[in-house]
Amino acid sequence: MTQIDLIDGHLIQVLPLHFNIAEHYLPLDEFIETAKNTRAIVENFNKEFCGGKLKYRIVVLPPEKGSFKSRLGVWIIAGASTLWLFAESDIGKGYISGLTGQEPAYWAKQSGVATKKAIDEVTKKDTNESKQAASVVLKECAKGFLAKDTDELRKIGMDKRHFREAYEAKNEFYTTCSNNPEIKGIGFDDTEKFPIKRVDFPRFIVDLPPKDDDDANLNWQTEVKTVTVTSPVWIRDGRLWQAKVDNKRPVLFSIDDDGFWSRVENNGLKPKIFDQLKVQWAFIADGKIRKNTRVLRVLEYNGSELTKPLSTSELNKVLKTFTAREDEDTPDLFNRKS
């Protein structure tokens, strides 16, 4: 069977990367980088969904006229049954439904597998029908991951630890697009609609925890501090907040407090220029440097009490092991690498 036969048989599923750009061309570097980033997302899904057992290819298909489209083909060669086994689990259904807006059975039917009996057979064998349906699911998941912002992905349960490679690739994808001022927007279908505008690119680029940030053997320390915010971030899981401690020492941090973000979503805060936050945070001490500073609770916002600090037992559940700092005035622990 030739590659053309495979395309005609719909075994290769097309994922358009559609760039709103005035000229009908894209520099080679951007073409290569965005294709590589998309492949890295698919590979991370292969690892997390299928234990790396899928054998697949990402191929480049001929372009079409109009705004520049990088047409990538997702082609599963073997191991489709492992994806369907995952898709039938509660976790798999949750991920796939969250990313694509439909349950796995819907995509099986879209691939021509019409009956419940046929769907059951597809999940057990590596037939052409199974590979075709699995290619559709994998392509739609990759598209959904690129198109959804980080808050949506967090609600699906796609944490930045297990899907780190996918988030890294997505960061690079949107950084590459952001660095080309000619790209005005992006879409992931064949229409001339570009739902992700250039102004949106920064919110798809997120902070990631250090690669060596394993839960075990971390030297977590906690303390309560009052900070003056110099650069707030009102999108959850966006870039890091920037503030000053004692009105002079800069510090960068993320906010992991669900209650705080609920207030943000419901417009329950009254921002000022240079907000003051009283926070309970944790950080990893590495000599005189603190890393990965996380606000666990925002205790006060501009003088208004929001919540109480986490108790020792609650901290143990979040951090496993930690040391509470009693001396809060250690200047050399604050630096731009938080």
N, C-alpha and C positions, 0 to 999 in steps of 0.2 A: 504494500500500500504506500503510495507516494504522499508527500506532504500536502499536495493539492487535493488528493482524495480525502485526507484528514480534515482539511479546511472545509471542503464541500460537505463532509459528514458532521460538521459542527463539533468535532472533537477538540479543536483549538478555539478557545473562547477569547474574544477580542476585548481588551480593556483600553479604551481611548484615553490618553492624557491630552486634553484639549486646551491649548494655550491661546488666550486672547492677545494676539500680538499683531501690530500693524503690518509688518512684513510677513510674507508667507515662508519664512524660514526661521530656524532656531540654531544658534551657535552649537557646534559639535559638543563642546564641554557640557552645556546644559542638557542636550539630548542624552548624552551618555550618563550623566549624573542622575537625572530623574528616572531613567530606565533602571539603573543600578539600585537606586533607592527603592523602587517598586519591587524589584526582585528580592531585596533584603527583607521587605515586609512579608512577602509570600513565604520566604524561607523560615522566618520566625514563626509564622503560623504552622508551617510543616512541623517544626520542632515542638511547639506547644500543643497543637491539636493531634498530631499523628506520631509523635515520638521520632520524627525525622524519617519515617518509613515511606513517605510519598516519593516517587521518582517522577520528575516533571522537567519541562523545559519552558523557559520564557523566550519567545521568539519575537522578532521585529517583522511586522507586516508592512506591505506597501502603503505609502501615505495616500490621503485623499485630498481633493481640492478644497480650498477654503482656508479658514484660520488653521494654524499649524496643529496637526494631530500626530502625536507619537503613538502608533497603534501597536500595542504589545499583545502577544498571544499567550495565554496560559494553557499549557498542553500537558495533561497528566498521562504518563506512560504506564505506570504501574503503582499499586498500593492504594487504589481508590477506596477499597473496602475499609481501610484503616480510617479514612476521613469519615466515611458513613457510620462506622462504629462510634466514633467520637460524636458525630452529629446526633445520634440517637440518645446520647446521655443528656441528663438535665443541664449540665454545664455547657455541653456543646450546643444544645438548642438555645440556651441563653445567649451565648456569644454570637451565634449565627443570626438569630432573630434580631439581636441588638444592632449588629453591624449592617445587616441587609434589609431589615424591616419585614422579613418574612421567615417562616419556619423552614427547616430543610426540605420537608415534603413538598413545599411550594416550588422550590427550585428543581426538584426531581421532576415534577409535572411539567415545568417550563422546558425541560430537556426532552420531553416526549414520553416520560415514564408515568403513565396515566393512572394506573390502579394501585390500590394498597398492596396487593399481592406482588405486583411488579416492583414496587418500591422496596418491599422486603427482600426480593431477590437481588436488587441492585446493591443493597447494603452488604451482601455476603460474597459477591463474586467480582472479579476484575474484568467484567465484560466491557465492550465499547460503550454500552449505555451507562454503566457505572462510572467509567472514566469521564464520559461527557458530562454527566450530572455533577460529578465531583469538581470538574474544571469550572463549571458555572458557579458553584458555591465558593470555591477558592477565589475566583475572579471578583465576585460580588463582595466577599469579605475584604479583600485588598482595597477595592474601591471605597467601601464604607469606612475603612480605617483612615484613608487619605482625606475623605470628605467630612468626617465628623471632628468637632473640636474636642479638646481634652476633657471638658466637663461631661460631655456625652459619653466618651469612652470610659470615664471613671464610673459612671452610673451602670454601664454594661458589666463592669468588673474587670476591665483590662488594665491591671495595675502596671506601673512603670518598671517593676522589678522583673516579672516574668516576660513582659513584652518589651524589654529594654531595647533590643536590636531593632524592633519595628518603630519604636518612638525615635531612636537615633536616626533611622533612615528617613522618617517623616520630617524630623528637624532639618536634615540635610536637603531634602526635597524642597521644602519651603524657603530655606535659606538661599538655595540656588536660584529659585524663582525671584526672591526678593532682591538678589544682587543684580538681576537684569531689569533695568528700569523700563524696558520695552514691554515686559509682560504685565498686562493690565488685569488679568483674571485667569481663572482655571475652571475647567469643567471636566467631567468624567463620562461624557456620552457624546453622541454625534450631533447634538443640537448646537445652535449658535448662542445658547445661554451659558453664562459663566457665573455660577452662584457664589464662587469664592472670589471676592474682589481683592485687588492689590492691598487695600487697607486692612484686609483680614489676615494677610500672611503672618504677621507677628504672633497672633493668638494661636496659631498652629505650631509654633516653635516653643517647646517647654523645657523647663529645667529637669534634669535627670539626676538621681542619686549617684554617688560614686560607684564605680564598678566593684570595688572591694567592700561595699557596704553590705556585708552579710549580717544577719541578726546575731550570730554567735560571735563571741569574743570582741564585741565593740565596747569601747570605754565611754559609754554614755554618761554625761553629767547634766544635771538639771539645775535651774535657778529661776527666780522671779526677778524681772527687770522692767523698768520703765524706759521706753524708747520714743524718740521723735522721728516720725516717718518723713523721709525726704522724697521717696518715690514709691507710692502705693501701687498695687496691682489688683484690679477688681475682677479679674478672671481667674477662677480657681485652676491650679496647676499651670499657671502661666509662668512668666519669668519670676525671679526672686524679688521680694520686697527689699527696699533699701531704707536704712534708718541710721540714726546716730544715737549712741549711748552716752549719757552724761554730756550731751550736747557737743561732742567732739569726735568720738570714735565711731567710724563707719562699721556697719554690720549688715550682712545680707542674710535673708531667712525666707523660709516658706511657712505657710500657715496651714496646719492640719486640723483645725478646730471646726467640726461640722456645724456647731451652733453659730459660730461667727459667720460662716458662709451662708447659712440659712437666713440670717439677718440681712446680709448683703443682697441676696436674691429677693427678699421681701421689702427692700428699701427701708430697713429698720435702723439705719445708722445716719448720723448727721456729720458728714465729713467737713473738715476744716483744712485750711492750708497748714501743713505741718501738724497732722494728727498726732496725738500722744496715745500710745498704747501701753498698758501694763500687761505683761505677758508671762506665762510660765512656758519656758522653752527647754529644749534638750539639744545638746551638741556633742560631737565626738572630739575629745581632747587628744591632740597629737603633738606632744611637747608643748611649745608655746603657741601653737596654732589650734584654732577651733574650726571644725568642718561640719558640713551638713546640719546647720542650725535649723531646728524645726520648732515652730510655735505650737505647743500642744493645746494651750488654752489662751484665749484673749480675755483677760480678767476684767480690764477696764478699757473703755474707749472714750477719749476726751473727758475723763473724769467720771463717766457713768459706769457703774458696775454692771458687768454682763454675766459673769458666772464665778464659781469658786474654783480654786486650783484642784487638779487631780490629787487624790490621796495616794499614799505610798502603795497600797495594794493595786490601785488603778494604774499607777506608773509601772508597776511590775508587769502588768498585763501588756502594756504598750511597748515597753523597752526591754523587758526580761531582766536585765541587770543594769543598775545605774548607781551613781553617787550624787547625792544632793549637795550642792555647793553652799557653804555658809558664808564664805567671803565673796561678796559680789563685786568687789572692786579690784579686778585683775586686768589692767590695761592691755598687756601684751597678748591676751587671748583673742582680742578683736582684730580682724583684718578683712581684707576684701575677698578672701577665699572662702568665706563662711558657706 
